[in-house]
């Protein structure tokens, strides 16, 4: 029991540290991208933290198996390097007992992965999709910021607003410049005020500019027109977002995936079930790769171990895409990948026993027999 608590504690502490570092890297990268898109006016600033929070379960369900895998390599690798494993084996601990002990924290991690995969992940994806829909349905009027030049209309129009008042309903001192094309000449408009109006019949929104001038024509040519207007209306299309969208199946409940006969939904269910199963498969691989000779160095097997995990995840992701295209049957589906890497882990774990049984007996062993 003392050995069980000691090894489990080492593995779980390292798992928390590794997962925290990986999650921080993922979230930092995503938050930087969101900040850049918010600065460009694609997202409202007040929803950024909500978007990060709802995306976090999707990150965690993938990070936990990887973090647990790396944690075993680090924890057991240190024990091998400091000869603590030698002492444990001398006291009667076997490799199979070590694997059995490691499966206990693996079960805890698998339960956490199941929690995020089957429940928190779909809920977060659904809320995230709703925020994206809300941001997509905003008009270009809503993304304007006072005192800044901004590109709208897919970069073809530049706007500047000196002041935004009345809870983002009224603009003061508006500047709009639009590039010309083969059908229209460049255009510049100046207006004292601007406001948003909506057509209740069609649900379309317009920018109404009041008391301004329109300058239209090619600079340097005689074909130039200046128009003074009291009111000028311009259609405002919805905002076009280029952010990362969640798959529609990610937002569906696990029960909905399970009860469906759609191959795409059945594939999504297999993917969710694959992540907890992956925890147990990588546990077998990690215990095997953590065997280290102190003379060889602690990180000798880290690179091949990491490559094995990368190939494992890539094969699962690739086969999932093939299944969604209908080019691979739902059964055996993703299970063939799990079976292949489980067999690989079993062979590597029992490699010494398998090779020892094939070695020729020495003269001393023959005489002793």
LOTORVO-356074 format. One record per residue (C-alpha): x, y, z; residue number from 0. Coordinates in nm, 3 decimals, m for minus. Layout:
<nodes>
<node x="X" y="Y" z="Z" num="NUM"/>
...
</nodes>
This chain:
<nodes>
<node x="0.000" y="0.000" z="0.000" num="0"/>
<node x="0.288" y="0.239" z="0.076" num="1"/>
<node x="0.443" y="0.170" z="m0.266" num="2"/>
<node x="0.102" y="0.216" z="m0.432" num="3"/>
<node x="0.049" y="0.556" z="m0.267" num="4"/>
<node x="0.403" y="0.667" z="m0.344" num="5"/>
<node x="0.395" y="0.577" z="m0.713" num="6"/>
<node x="0.041" y="0.706" z="m0.762" num="7"/>
<node x="0.131" y="1.035" z="m0.597" num="8"/>
<node x="0.438" y="1.078" z="m0.819" num="9"/>
<node x="0.239" y="1.010" z="m1.134" num="10"/>
<node x="m0.060" y="1.230" z="m1.048" num="11"/>
<node x="0.153" y="1.526" z="m0.936" num="12"/>
<node x="0.349" y="1.511" z="m1.261" num="13"/>
<node x="0.024" y="1.475" z="m1.454" num="14"/>
<node x="m0.116" y="1.792" z="m1.298" num="15"/>
<node x="0.205" y="1.986" z="m1.368" num="16"/>
<node x="0.235" y="1.871" z="m1.730" num="17"/>
<node x="m0.135" y="1.923" z="m1.809" num="18"/>
<node x="m0.130" y="2.269" z="m1.652" num="19"/>
<node x="0.170" y="2.369" z="m1.865" num="20"/>
<node x="0.017" y="2.227" z="m2.185" num="21"/>
<node x="m0.321" y="2.386" z="m2.115" num="22"/>
<node x="m0.156" y="2.721" z="m2.050" num="23"/>
<node x="0.023" y="2.700" z="m2.385" num="24"/>
<node x="m0.295" y="2.607" z="m2.574" num="25"/>
<node x="m0.508" y="2.875" z="m2.407" num="26"/>
<node x="m0.242" y="3.145" z="m2.445" num="27"/>
<node x="m0.210" y="3.075" z="m2.816" num="28"/>
<node x="m0.586" y="3.079" z="m2.866" num="29"/>
<node x="m0.636" y="3.390" z="m2.653" num="30"/>
<node x="m0.373" y="3.580" z="m2.852" num="31"/>
<node x="m0.557" y="3.491" z="m3.173" num="32"/>
<node x="m0.889" y="3.601" z="m3.023" num="33"/>
<node x="m0.738" y="3.930" z="m2.911" num="34"/>
<node x="m0.608" y="3.995" z="m3.261" num="35"/>
<node x="m0.950" y="3.920" z="m3.409" num="36"/>
<node x="m1.122" y="4.135" z="m3.146" num="37"/>
<node x="m0.883" y="4.421" z="m3.228" num="38"/>
<node x="m0.989" y="4.383" z="m3.591" num="39"/>
<node x="m1.352" y="4.410" z="m3.478" num="40"/>
<node x="m1.453" y="4.050" z="m3.553" num="41"/>
<node x="m1.543" y="3.973" z="m3.191" num="42"/>
<node x="m1.679" y="4.182" z="m2.907" num="43"/>
<node x="m1.421" y="4.219" z="m2.630" num="44"/>
<node x="m1.668" y="4.126" z="m2.356" num="45"/>
<node x="m1.714" y="3.769" z="m2.488" num="46"/>
<node x="m1.348" y="3.668" z="m2.518" num="47"/>
<node x="m1.320" y="3.510" z="m2.173" num="48"/>
<node x="m1.647" y="3.324" z="m2.225" num="49"/>
<node x="m1.517" y="3.185" z="m2.553" num="50"/>
<node x="m1.195" y="3.068" z="m2.386" num="51"/>
<node x="m1.388" y="2.909" z="m2.098" num="52"/>
<node x="m1.619" y="2.717" z="m2.332" num="53"/>
<node x="m1.328" y="2.599" z="m2.547" num="54"/>
<node x="m1.131" y="2.475" z="m2.246" num="55"/>
<node x="m1.310" y="2.135" z="m2.208" num="56"/>
<node x="m1.227" y="2.055" z="m2.570" num="57"/>
<node x="m0.859" y="2.122" z="m2.500" num="58"/>
<node x="m0.855" y="1.933" z="m2.169" num="59"/>
<node x="m1.001" y="1.611" z="m2.310" num="60"/>
<node x="m0.706" y="1.586" z="m2.551" num="61"/>
<node x="m0.440" y="1.722" z="m2.316" num="62"/>
<node x="m0.515" y="1.481" z="m2.029" num="63"/>
<node x="m0.408" y="1.159" z="m2.211" num="64"/>
<node x="m0.092" y="1.328" z="m2.341" num="65"/>
<node x="m0.015" y="1.483" z="m2.002" num="66"/>
<node x="m0.062" y="1.152" z="m1.823" num="67"/>
<node x="0.160" y="0.976" z="m2.077" num="68"/>
<node x="0.440" y="1.230" z="m2.033" num="69"/>
<node x="0.395" y="1.226" z="m1.654" num="70"/>
<node x="0.460" y="0.850" z="m1.637" num="71"/>
<node x="0.771" y="0.887" z="m1.849" num="72"/>
<node x="0.902" y="1.167" z="m1.628" num="73"/>
<node x="0.809" y="1.014" z="m1.292" num="74"/>
<node x="0.928" y="0.660" z="m1.359" num="75"/>
<node x="1.228" y="0.782" z="m1.555" num="76"/>
<node x="1.345" y="0.973" z="m1.249" num="77"/>
<node x="1.294" y="0.668" z="m1.028" num="78"/>
<node x="1.502" y="0.458" z="m1.265" num="79"/>
<node x="1.777" y="0.720" z="m1.281" num="80"/>
<node x="1.796" y="0.752" z="m0.902" num="81"/>
<node x="1.791" y="0.370" z="m0.863" num="82"/>
<node x="1.468" y="0.377" z="m0.665" num="83"/>
<node x="1.315" y="0.132" z="m0.910" num="84"/>
<node x="1.610" y="m0.101" z="m0.853" num="85"/>
<node x="1.532" y="m0.099" z="m0.482" num="86"/>
<node x="1.162" y="m0.160" z="m0.544" num="87"/>
<node x="1.235" y="m0.451" z="m0.777" num="88"/>
<node x="1.482" y="m0.593" z="m0.524" num="89"/>
<node x="1.204" y="m0.583" z="m0.265" num="90"/>
<node x="0.984" y="m0.801" z="m0.481" num="91"/>
<node x="0.802" y="m0.556" z="m0.708" num="92"/>
<node x="0.763" y="m0.691" z="m1.062" num="93"/>
<node x="0.697" y="m0.515" z="m1.390" num="94"/>
<node x="0.343" y="m0.652" z="m1.399" num="95"/>
<node x="0.276" y="m0.524" z="m1.048" num="96"/>
<node x="0.415" y="m0.184" z="m1.151" num="97"/>
<node x="0.176" y="m0.180" z="m1.446" num="98"/>
<node x="m0.116" y="m0.283" z="m1.224" num="99"/>
<node x="m0.034" y="m0.004" z="m0.977" num="100"/>
<node x="m0.013" y="0.250" z="m1.261" num="101"/>
<node x="m0.354" y="0.146" z="m1.390" num="102"/>
<node x="m0.516" y="0.290" z="m1.074" num="103"/>
<node x="m0.422" y="0.655" z="m1.147" num="104"/>
<node x="m0.491" y="0.575" z="m1.514" num="105"/>
<node x="m0.850" y="0.490" z="m1.415" num="106"/>
<node x="m0.880" y="0.825" z="m1.234" num="107"/>
<node x="m0.753" y="1.011" z="m1.542" num="108"/>
<node x="m0.981" y="0.809" z="m1.769" num="109"/>
<node x="m1.282" y="0.906" z="m1.556" num="110"/>
<node x="m1.183" y="1.273" z="m1.582" num="111"/>
<node x="m1.139" y="1.240" z="m1.959" num="112"/>
<node x="m1.483" y="1.075" z="m1.980" num="113"/>
<node x="m1.635" y="1.361" z="m1.782" num="114"/>
<node x="m1.493" y="1.620" z="m2.022" num="115"/>
<node x="m1.556" y="1.412" z="m2.334" num="116"/>
<node x="m1.911" y="1.293" z="m2.268" num="117"/>
<node x="m2.055" y="1.594" z="m2.086" num="118"/>
<node x="m1.848" y="1.911" z="m2.039" num="119"/>
<node x="m1.704" y="1.909" z="m2.390" num="120"/>
<node x="m2.040" y="1.896" z="m2.574" num="121"/>
<node x="m2.190" y="2.158" z="m2.341" num="122"/>
<node x="m1.892" y="2.388" z="m2.398" num="123"/>
<node x="m1.904" y="2.336" z="m2.775" num="124"/>
<node x="m2.276" y="2.418" z="m2.781" num="125"/>
<node x="m2.228" y="2.741" z="m2.584" num="126"/>
<node x="m1.926" y="2.832" z="m2.797" num="127"/>
<node x="m2.127" y="2.780" z="m3.117" num="128"/>
<node x="m2.402" y="3.008" z="m2.982" num="129"/>
<node x="m2.150" y="3.285" z="m2.913" num="130"/>
<node x="m2.012" y="3.249" z="m3.266" num="131"/>
<node x="m2.364" y="3.276" z="m3.408" num="132"/>
<node x="m2.427" y="3.589" z="m3.204" num="133"/>
<node x="m2.100" y="3.744" z="m3.321" num="134"/>
<node x="m2.170" y="3.641" z="m3.681" num="135"/>
<node x="m2.511" y="3.806" z="m3.670" num="136"/>
<node x="m2.370" y="4.139" z="m3.564" num="137"/>
<node x="m2.361" y="4.406" z="m3.830" num="138"/>
<node x="m2.052" y="4.601" z="m3.925" num="139"/>
<node x="m2.202" y="4.891" z="m3.732" num="140"/>
<node x="m2.157" y="4.696" z="m3.409" num="141"/>
<node x="m1.785" y="4.633" z="m3.460" num="142"/>
<node x="m1.687" y="4.997" z="m3.508" num="143"/>
<node x="m1.457" y="5.152" z="m3.248" num="144"/>
<node x="m1.417" y="5.523" z="m3.187" num="145"/>
<node x="m1.091" y="5.691" z="m3.286" num="146"/>
<node x="m0.962" y="5.407" z="m3.505" num="147"/>
<node x="m0.934" y="5.336" z="m3.875" num="148"/>
<node x="m1.094" y="4.996" z="m3.946" num="149"/>
<node x="m1.131" y="4.774" z="m4.250" num="150"/>
<node x="m1.481" y="4.644" z="m4.316" num="151"/>
<node x="m1.653" y="4.485" z="m4.612" num="152"/>
<node x="m1.377" y="4.222" z="m4.654" num="153"/>
<node x="m1.110" y="4.491" z="m4.649" num="154"/>
<node x="m1.255" y="4.700" z="m4.935" num="155"/>
<node x="m1.381" y="4.980" z="m4.712" num="156"/>
<node x="m1.197" y="5.189" z="m4.453" num="157"/>
<node x="m1.395" y="5.367" z="m4.180" num="158"/>
<node x="m1.318" y="5.616" z="m3.907" num="159"/>
<node x="m1.556" y="5.736" z="m3.636" num="160"/>
<node x="m1.459" y="6.019" z="m3.406" num="161"/>
<node x="m1.714" y="5.940" z="m3.135" num="162"/>
<node x="m1.970" y="5.669" z="m3.055" num="163"/>
<node x="m2.252" y="5.767" z="m2.817" num="164"/>
<node x="m2.592" y="5.649" z="m2.692" num="165"/>
<node x="m2.480" y="5.293" z="m2.620" num="166"/>
<node x="m2.331" y="5.233" z="m2.966" num="167"/>
<node x="m2.642" y="5.363" z="m3.144" num="168"/>
<node x="m2.515" y="5.696" z="m3.277" num="169"/>
<node x="m2.191" y="5.791" z="m3.457" num="170"/>
<node x="m2.043" y="6.139" z="m3.473" num="171"/>
<node x="m1.803" y="6.262" z="m3.746" num="172"/>
<node x="m1.795" y="5.961" z="m3.977" num="173"/>
<node x="m1.538" y="5.899" z="m4.252" num="174"/>
<node x="m1.585" y="5.619" z="m4.510" num="175"/>
<node x="m1.352" y="5.543" z="m4.802" num="176"/>
<node x="m1.412" y="5.263" z="m5.052" num="177"/>
<node x="m1.180" y="5.140" z="m5.326" num="178"/>
<node x="m1.300" y="5.140" z="m5.679" num="179"/>
<node x="m1.329" y="4.845" z="m5.916" num="180"/>
<node x="m1.410" y="4.781" z="m6.279" num="181"/>
<node x="m1.772" y="4.885" z="m6.227" num="182"/>
<node x="m1.744" y="5.175" z="m5.983" num="183"/>
<node x="m1.503" y="5.456" z="m5.904" num="184"/>
<node x="m1.341" y="5.516" z="m5.564" num="185"/>
<node x="m1.566" y="5.691" z="m5.315" num="186"/>
<node x="m1.517" y="5.895" z="m4.997" num="187"/>
<node x="m1.798" y="6.006" z="m4.766" num="188"/>
<node x="m1.796" y="6.246" z="m4.474" num="189"/>
<node x="m2.096" y="6.281" z="m4.244" num="190"/>
<node x="m2.167" y="6.459" z="m3.920" num="191"/>
<node x="m2.383" y="6.182" z="m3.776" num="192"/>
<node x="m2.466" y="5.818" z="m3.838" num="193"/>
<node x="m2.712" y="5.572" z="m3.691" num="194"/>
<node x="m2.837" y="5.219" z="m3.750" num="195"/>
<node x="m3.181" y="5.142" z="m3.893" num="196"/>
<node x="m3.344" y="4.805" z="m3.950" num="197"/>
<node x="m3.595" y="4.702" z="m4.214" num="198"/>
<node x="m3.857" y="4.506" z="m4.016" num="199"/>
<node x="m3.990" y="4.333" z="m4.328" num="200"/>
<node x="m3.661" y="4.180" z="m4.445" num="201"/>
<node x="m3.459" y="4.194" z="m4.125" num="202"/>
<node x="m3.179" y="4.385" z="m4.297" num="203"/>
<node x="m2.984" y="4.662" z="m4.130" num="204"/>
<node x="m2.868" y="4.988" z="m4.280" num="205"/>
<node x="m2.629" y="5.263" z="m4.184" num="206"/>
<node x="m2.800" y="5.602" z="m4.214" num="207"/>
<node x="m2.556" y="5.890" z="m4.259" num="208"/>
<node x="m2.687" y="6.241" z="m4.207" num="209"/>
<node x="m2.564" y="6.583" z="m4.319" num="210"/>
<node x="m2.261" y="6.485" z="m4.524" num="211"/>
<node x="m2.078" y="6.487" z="m4.856" num="212"/>
<node x="m1.994" y="6.212" z="m5.104" num="213"/>
<node x="m1.683" y="6.243" z="m5.321" num="214"/>
<node x="m1.682" y="5.995" z="m5.608" num="215"/>
<node x="m1.435" y="5.965" z="m5.894" num="216"/>
<node x="m1.083" y="5.875" z="m5.989" num="217"/>
<node x="m0.818" y="6.110" z="m5.849" num="218"/>
<node x="m0.650" y="6.317" z="m6.122" num="219"/>
<node x="m0.936" y="6.276" z="m6.372" num="220"/>
<node x="m1.210" y="6.517" z="m6.476" num="221"/>
<node x="m1.479" y="6.259" z="m6.402" num="222"/>
<node x="m1.534" y="6.364" z="m6.042" num="223"/>
<node x="m1.863" y="6.423" z="m5.857" num="224"/>
<node x="m1.934" y="6.589" z="m5.522" num="225"/>
<node x="m2.277" y="6.533" z="m5.369" num="226"/>
<node x="m2.421" y="6.684" z="m5.056" num="227"/>
<node x="m2.683" y="6.471" z="m4.883" num="228"/>
<node x="m2.916" y="6.515" z="m4.589" num="229"/>
<node x="m2.962" y="6.138" z="m4.542" num="230"/>
<node x="m2.774" y="5.852" z="m4.705" num="231"/>
<node x="m2.853" y="5.482" z="m4.644" num="232"/>
<node x="m2.608" y="5.194" z="m4.691" num="233"/>
<node x="m2.675" y="4.822" z="m4.642" num="234"/>
<node x="m2.465" y="4.655" z="m4.371" num="235"/>
<node x="m2.401" y="4.280" z="m4.428" num="236"/>
<node x="m2.342" y="4.046" z="m4.132" num="237"/>
<node x="m1.989" y="4.009" z="m3.999" num="238"/>
<node x="m1.778" y="3.741" z="m4.169" num="239"/>
<node x="m1.577" y="3.547" z="m3.909" num="240"/>
<node x="m1.266" y="3.345" z="m3.985" num="241"/>
<node x="m1.223" y="3.196" z="m3.638" num="242"/>
<node x="m1.205" y="2.827" z="m3.548" num="243"/>
<node x="m1.550" y="2.674" z="m3.559" num="244"/>
<node x="m1.644" y="2.364" z="m3.369" num="245"/>
<node x="m1.778" y="2.067" z="m3.558" num="246"/>
<node x="m2.157" y="2.030" z="m3.543" num="247"/>
<node x="m2.116" y="1.683" z="m3.393" num="248"/>
<node x="m1.905" y="1.825" z="m3.108" num="249"/>
<node x="m2.207" y="2.013" z="m2.975" num="250"/>
<node x="m2.440" y="1.712" z="m2.980" num="251"/>
<node x="m2.504" y="1.516" z="m2.663" num="252"/>
<node x="m2.344" y="1.175" z="m2.617" num="253"/>
<node x="m2.686" y="1.008" z="m2.597" num="254"/>
<node x="m2.783" y="1.165" z="m2.930" num="255"/>
<node x="m2.469" y="1.025" z="m3.090" num="256"/>
<node x="m2.525" y="0.681" z="m2.939" num="257"/>
<node x="m2.890" y="0.653" z="m3.044" num="258"/>
<node x="m2.827" y="0.770" z="m3.402" num="259"/>
<node x="m2.769" y="0.544" z="m3.702" num="260"/>
<node x="m2.592" y="0.818" z="m3.897" num="261"/>
<node x="m2.235" y="0.700" z="m3.972" num="262"/>
<node x="m2.096" y="1.046" z="m3.900" num="263"/>
<node x="m2.261" y="1.061" z="m3.558" num="264"/>
<node x="m2.158" y="0.702" z="m3.481" num="265"/>
<node x="m1.801" y="0.797" z="m3.572" num="266"/>
<node x="m1.818" y="1.095" z="m3.336" num="267"/>
<node x="m1.937" y="0.862" z="m3.058" num="268"/>
<node x="m1.645" y="0.628" z="m3.123" num="269"/>
<node x="m1.407" y="0.925" z="m3.106" num="270"/>
<node x="m1.543" y="1.029" z="m2.767" num="271"/>
<node x="m1.512" y="0.675" z="m2.640" num="272"/>
<node x="m1.161" y="0.647" z="m2.783" num="273"/>
<node x="m1.012" y="0.917" z="m2.560" num="274"/>
<node x="m1.072" y="0.736" z="m2.227" num="275"/>
<node x="m0.958" y="0.408" z="m2.385" num="276"/>
<node x="m0.644" y="0.581" z="m2.507" num="277"/>
<node x="m0.549" y="0.653" z="m2.145" num="278"/>
<node x="m0.514" y="0.281" z="m2.067" num="279"/>
<node x="m0.329" y="0.203" z="m2.391" num="280"/>
<node x="m0.076" y="0.483" z="m2.342" num="281"/>
<node x="m0.028" y="0.367" z="m1.981" num="282"/>
<node x="0.102" y="0.035" z="m2.108" num="283"/>
<node x="0.327" y="0.213" z="m2.358" num="284"/>
<node x="0.454" y="0.466" z="m2.103" num="285"/>
<node x="0.544" y="0.204" z="m1.841" num="286"/>
<node x="0.740" y="0.021" z="m2.110" num="287"/>
<node x="0.923" y="0.327" z="m2.242" num="288"/>
<node x="1.003" y="0.452" z="m1.890" num="289"/>
<node x="1.249" y="0.165" z="m1.835" num="290"/>
<node x="1.580" y="0.347" z="m1.834" num="291"/>
<node x="1.938" y="0.243" z="m1.772" num="292"/>
<node x="2.103" y="0.512" z="m1.556" num="293"/>
<node x="2.406" y="0.498" z="m1.783" num="294"/>
<node x="2.198" y="0.576" z="m2.093" num="295"/>
<node x="2.044" y="0.897" z="m1.965" num="296"/>
<node x="1.698" y="0.991" z="m1.850" num="297"/>
<node x="1.563" y="1.120" z="m2.180" num="298"/>
<node x="1.697" y="0.852" z="m2.416" num="299"/>
<node x="1.353" y="0.700" z="m2.478" num="300"/>
<node x="1.153" y="1.023" z="m2.462" num="301"/>
<node x="1.176" y="1.090" z="m2.837" num="302"/>
<node x="1.060" y="0.746" z="m2.956" num="303"/>
<node x="0.793" y="0.744" z="m2.684" num="304"/>
<node x="0.664" y="1.082" z="m2.797" num="305"/>
<node x="0.667" y="0.974" z="m3.163" num="306"/>
<node x="0.461" y="0.665" z="m3.077" num="307"/>
<node x="0.197" y="0.884" z="m2.911" num="308"/>
<node x="0.195" y="1.124" z="m3.206" num="309"/>
<node x="0.145" y="0.838" z="m3.452" num="310"/>
<node x="m0.127" y="0.694" z="m3.229" num="311"/>
<node x="m0.321" y="1.021" z="m3.225" num="312"/>
<node x="m0.263" y="1.090" z="m3.597" num="313"/>
<node x="m0.386" y="0.744" z="m3.697" num="314"/>
<node x="m0.700" y="0.792" z="m3.487" num="315"/>
<node x="m0.769" y="1.137" z="m3.633" num="316"/>
<node x="m0.701" y="1.024" z="m3.991" num="317"/>
<node x="m0.919" y="0.716" z="m3.963" num="318"/>
<node x="m1.195" y="0.929" z="m3.810" num="319"/>
<node x="m1.189" y="1.154" z="m4.117" num="320"/>
<node x="m1.196" y="0.851" z="m4.348" num="321"/>
<node x="m1.493" y="0.708" z="m4.157" num="322"/>
<node x="m1.682" y="1.037" z="m4.184" num="323"/>
<node x="m1.632" y="1.023" z="m4.561" num="324"/>
<node x="m1.783" y="0.673" z="m4.568" num="325"/>
<node x="m1.460" y="0.508" z="m4.686" num="326"/>
<node x="m1.416" y="0.292" z="m4.375" num="327"/>
<node x="m1.687" y="0.092" z="m4.195" num="328"/>
<node x="m1.807" y="0.188" z="m3.849" num="329"/>
<node x="m1.692" y="m0.155" z="m3.735" num="330"/>
<node x="m1.404" y="m0.219" z="m3.680" num="331"/>
<node x="m1.381" y="0.161" z="m3.699" num="332"/>
<node x="m1.133" y="0.321" z="m3.462" num="333"/>
<node x="m1.095" y="0.002" z="m3.260" num="334"/>
<node x="m0.842" y="m0.133" z="m3.505" num="335"/>
<node x="m0.603" y="0.150" z="m3.414" num="336"/>
<node x="m0.645" y="0.087" z="m3.042" num="337"/>
<node x="m0.589" y="m0.285" z="m3.098" num="338"/>
<node x="m0.274" y="m0.222" z="m3.302" num="339"/>
<node x="m0.111" y="0.004" z="m3.042" num="340"/>
<node x="m0.229" y="m0.219" z="m2.758" num="341"/>
<node x="m0.054" y="m0.510" z="m2.931" num="342"/>
<node x="0.255" y="m0.294" z="m2.979" num="343"/>
<node x="0.256" y="m0.206" z="m2.609" num="344"/>
<node x="0.213" y="m0.571" z="m2.508" num="345"/>
<node x="0.505" y="m0.681" z="m2.732" num="346"/>
<node x="0.734" y="m0.407" z="m2.599" num="347"/>
<node x="0.631" y="m0.476" z="m2.240" num="348"/>
<node x="0.708" y="m0.848" z="m2.274" num="349"/>
<node x="1.004" y="m0.804" z="m2.507" num="350"/>
<node x="1.260" y="m0.935" z="m2.259" num="351"/>
<node x="1.056" y="m1.248" z="m2.189" num="352"/>
<node x="0.992" y="m1.309" z="m2.558" num="353"/>
<node x="1.356" y="m1.272" z="m2.655" num="354"/>
<node x="1.478" y="m1.471" z="m2.354" num="355"/>
<node x="1.265" y="m1.768" z="m2.454" num="356"/>
<node x="1.429" y="m1.771" z="m2.800" num="357"/>
<node x="1.788" y="m1.748" z="m2.675" num="358"/>
<node x="1.993" y="m2.071" z="m2.690" num="359"/>
<node x="2.069" y="m2.230" z="m2.354" num="360"/>
<node x="2.426" y="m2.186" z="m2.225" num="361"/>
<node x="2.654" y="m2.473" z="m2.129" num="362"/>
<node x="2.606" y="m2.396" z="m1.759" num="363"/>
<node x="2.231" y="m2.413" z="m1.797" num="364"/>
<node x="2.255" y="m2.749" z="m1.979" num="365"/>
<node x="2.483" y="m2.899" z="m1.711" num="366"/>
<node x="2.257" y="m2.767" z="m1.438" num="367"/>
<node x="1.963" y="m2.931" z="m1.610" num="368"/>
</nodes>
